[in-house]
Amino acid sequence: MAVSIFEFTDYKAYINATLEANSKKRGGRSELARSIHCQPGYVSRVLGGSIHFSLEQADSVNQFFGHSEDESQYLLLLVEWNRAGSTHLKAHLEKQISRFQKDYLNLKNRLKIENRLEEKDQTRYFSSWHYAAIHTLLSIPQFQNKERISKQLHIRLNRVSQVIDYLVRTGLIAFDGKKYSTGVSRLHLGNDSPLISKHHINWRIQAIKTLEHEDLDDLHYSSVVSLSNADVQTIKSILIKSVEAAKAVIKDSKEETVACFNVDFFLLK
């Protein structure tokens, strides 16, 4: 189960819930202790008692969980609030905490009603293959977890967090406090888009990288042929129909795994 820090105002409850959700309940505190350079017993006393992490230790907790910038800032605010020594300071921090919660827990903000992404957001989405890969993986139940996505795609945990924050903000995915789901925004690049070449390059590079794995389940085919001008159009038509047939299958297919579908057929000029 996915756990959002913005659902919590008690940072200790959040850390305990996250360790449990990530199947780290047994031994999880020891791993956390090593990460923040303290004894496991001290972590247990903090998470189950009245003492608190220092801001430096909280910063290490952010790194341990791979928090995005916003998640990191929110955790530090929660720790600061608990350590604050005056009513005035606590009130000041409470306002900041409240603003974070309103931004991230307001359903209207999480599910933006829009037909397309703004240009700057579209540019960001197609700047890296990370966005489409994580976006698609989140549609699969067993990948409703940042750590699993990180391991599957070999991407740093904090990078996964940054991408998911972006996907939620733009409405490409939604988060109800327990799981992610497809949002209302849709992406489509026309052949005349200035981003189309970047999109193709991103995924061709990934296709090249898979060649190093020599996985027998993968399919790679390359051939240079001579043929008539008429048959160039015939083969192009066959490939287009194959793409359409594949897309029809994909549309109704159950989300269980993620694959990259590239087709290359071009003239050598």
C-alpha positions in Angstrom: 0.0 0.0 0.0 1.3 3.4 -0.9 1.7 5.8 2.0 1.7 9.6 1.6 3.4 11.7 4.1 0.8 14.5 3.5 -1.8 12.3 5.1 0.0 12.6 8.4 0.6 15.3 11.0 2.6 13.0 13.2 6.0 12.2 11.6 6.5 9.2 13.8 3.2 7.6 12.7 4.2 8.3 9.1 7.6 6.6 9.5 6.1 3.6 11.3 3.4 3.3 8.6 5.9 3.6 5.8 8.3 0.9 7.2 5.3 -1.4 7.6 3.9 -0.7 4.1 7.3 -1.4 2.6 7.5 -4.7 4.4 10.4 -3.4 6.5 8.7 -3.8 9.8 11.1 -6.5 10.8 14.6 -5.0 10.6 13.4 -1.8 9.1 14.3 0.3 12.1 17.8 -1.2 12.0 18.2 -0.1 8.4 16.9 3.3 9.2 19.3 3.6 12.2 22.3 2.8 10.0 21.2 5.4 7.5 21.0 8.1 10.1 24.1 6.9 11.9 22.6 6.1 15.3 21.7 3.0 17.3 18.5 1.0 16.6 17.5 1.4 20.2 17.5 5.2 19.8 15.3 4.9 16.7 12.9 2.8 18.6 12.8 5.3 21.5 12.1 8.1 19.1 9.4 6.3 17.2 7.7 4.9 20.3 8.4 7.7 22.8 8.5 11.4 23.5 12.0 12.3 22.2 12.5 13.5 18.7 14.9 13.3 15.8 17.1 16.3 15.2 16.7 18.2 11.9 20.0 16.6 10.7 18.6 13.1 11.4 15.3 14.1 9.8 17.2 15.1 6.7 18.8 11.6 6.7 15.4 10.1 7.0 14.4 12.0 3.9 17.3 10.4 2.1 16.5 7.0 3.4 12.9 7.1 2.1 13.9 8.9 -1.2 11.6 11.8 -0.5 10.9 14.4 -3.1 11.7 18.1 -2.3 8.2 18.8 -1.1 8.0 15.6 1.0 11.4 16.4 2.5 10.3 19.9 3.4 7.1 18.7 4.9 8.8 16.1 7.1 11.2 18.7 8.4 8.3 21.0 9.2 6.7 18.2 11.3 9.9 17.6 13.2 10.4 21.3 13.7 6.9 21.6 15.1 7.5 18.8 17.6 10.8 20.4 18.7 9.5 24.0 18.8 9.8 25.5 22.3 7.2 28.3 22.1 3.5 28.6 21.3 4.2 31.3 18.8 6.7 29.2 16.8 4.4 26.2 16.8 1.5 28.4 15.5 3.8 29.6 12.7 4.8 26.1 11.7 1.2 24.9 11.9 0.3 27.4 9.2 3.0 26.1 6.9 1.9 22.5 7.6 -1.7 23.4 6.8 -0.7 24.9 3.5 1.1 21.7 2.5 -1.9 19.6 3.4 -4.4 21.8 1.5 -2.2 21.6 -1.6 -1.8 17.8 -1.5 -5.0 16.5 0.0 -7.5 18.7 -1.8 -9.2 16.4 -4.3 -9.8 19.1 -6.7 -6.1 19.9 -6.9 -5.1 16.2 -7.2 -7.6 15.6 -10.0 -7.2 18.7 -12.2 -9.9 18.8 -14.9 -8.0 19.7 -18.1 -7.9 18.3 -21.6 -4.2 18.7 -22.1 -1.0 19.5 -20.2 0.4 23.0 -20.3 3.3 23.3 -22.7 5.9 23.5 -19.9 4.5 20.3 -18.3 4.4 18.5 -21.6 8.0 19.4 -22.3 9.0 18.0 -18.9 7.1 14.8 -19.4 8.9 14.0 -22.7 12.3 15.2 -21.5 13.0 11.7 -20.0 11.7 8.2 -20.4 11.3 8.1 -16.6 7.9 9.9 -16.7 6.1 7.6 -19.2 7.7 4.5 -17.6 6.6 5.4 -14.0 3.3 6.7 -15.2 2.5 3.3 -16.8 3.9 1.2 -14.0 1.6 2.9 -11.5 -1.4 1.3 -13.4 -0.2 -2.1 -12.2 -1.3 -3.0 -8.6 2.0 -4.6 -7.5 3.9 -1.4 -8.5 1.9 0.9 -6.2 5.1 1.4 -4.3 8.0 3.7 -4.9 10.6 1.2 -3.8 9.4 -1.4 -6.2 9.3 1.1 -9.1 12.9 2.1 -8.2 14.1 -1.5 -8.2 12.2 -2.4 -11.4 13.5 0.6 -13.4 16.9 1.0 -11.7 16.1 4.6 -10.9 17.0 6.4 -7.7 14.2 6.5 -5.1 14.2 10.3 -4.8 13.9 10.5 -8.6 10.8 8.3 -8.5 9.3 10.5 -5.8 9.9 13.6 -7.9 8.3 12.1 -11.0 5.3 10.9 -9.0 4.8 14.3 -7.5 4.8 15.8 -11.0 2.3 13.2 -12.2 -0.1 13.9 -9.3 0.2 17.7 -9.7 -0.6 17.6 -13.4 -3.5 15.2 -13.0 -1.9 12.4 -15.0 -2.4 10.2 -11.9 -4.4 10.6 -8.7 -3.7 9.5 -5.2 -6.5 8.8 -2.7 -4.3 8.2 0.3 -4.0 4.5 -0.3 -3.4 3.9 -4.0 -2.6 5.6 -7.3 -5.0 5.6 -10.3 -5.1 7.1 -13.8 -6.1 10.7 -13.7 -8.1 12.7 -16.3 -5.3 14.3 -18.3 -4.2 12.6 -21.6 -1.1 13.0 -23.6 -0.8 12.9 -27.4 2.0 14.0 -29.6 1.4 14.7 -33.2 4.0 14.1 -35.9 4.5 17.8 -36.1 5.2 18.3 -32.4 8.7 19.7 -31.6 8.9 17.0 -28.8 8.2 14.0 -31.0 11.9 13.4 -31.9 12.9 13.6 -28.2 10.2 11.1 -27.4 11.4 8.6 -30.0 15.0 9.1 -29.1 14.3 8.4 -25.4 12.8 5.0 -26.1 15.2 4.0 -28.9 18.0 4.5 -26.4 16.2 2.2 -24.0 15.8 -0.4 -26.8 19.5 -0.2 -27.4 20.3 -0.8 -23.8 18.2 -3.9 -23.7 20.4 -5.4 -26.4 23.2 -5.7 -23.8 21.0 -8.0 -21.6 20.5 -10.7 -24.3 17.1 -11.6 -22.9 15.5 -14.3 -25.1 12.1 -12.9 -24.3 12.9 -9.6 -26.1 12.4 -9.3 -29.8 14.8 -7.2 -31.9 14.9 -7.4 -35.7 17.1 -5.4 -38.0 17.5 -5.9 -41.7 18.6 -3.9 -44.7 16.8 -4.9 -47.8 16.3 -3.8 -51.4 12.8 -3.6 -52.8 10.5 -1.8 -55.2 9.1 1.7 -54.6 5.6 0.2 -54.7 6.5 -2.4 -52.0 7.9 0.3 -49.7 4.3 1.6 -49.4 3.0 -2.0 -49.1 5.2 -2.7 -46.1 4.5 0.6 -44.5 0.8 -0.2 -44.8 1.4 -3.6 -43.2 3.3 -2.1 -40.3 0.6 0.6 -39.7 -2.1 -2.1 -39.6 0.1 -4.2 -37.2 0.4 -1.2 -34.9 -3.3 -0.6 -35.0 -4.0 -4.3 -34.2 -1.5 -4.2 -31.4 -3.0 -1.0 -29.9 -6.5 -2.6 -30.0 -5.1 -5.6 -28.0 -3.3 -3.3 -25.5 -6.4 -1.2 -25.0 -8.4 -4.1 -23.4 -5.3 -5.8 -21.8 -5.0 -6.3 -18.1 -2.3 -4.2 -16.4 0.3 -6.8 -15.4 3.7 -5.7 -16.9 5.1 -2.8 -18.9 6.7 -3.2 -22.3 8.2 -0.7 -24.8 6.7 -0.9 -28.3 9.0 0.6 -31.0 8.7 0.1 -34.7 11.3 1.3 -37.2 11.0 1.2 -40.9 12.6 3.8 -43.1 14.5 4.4 -46.3 18.3 4.8 -46.4 18.8 8.1 -48.2 
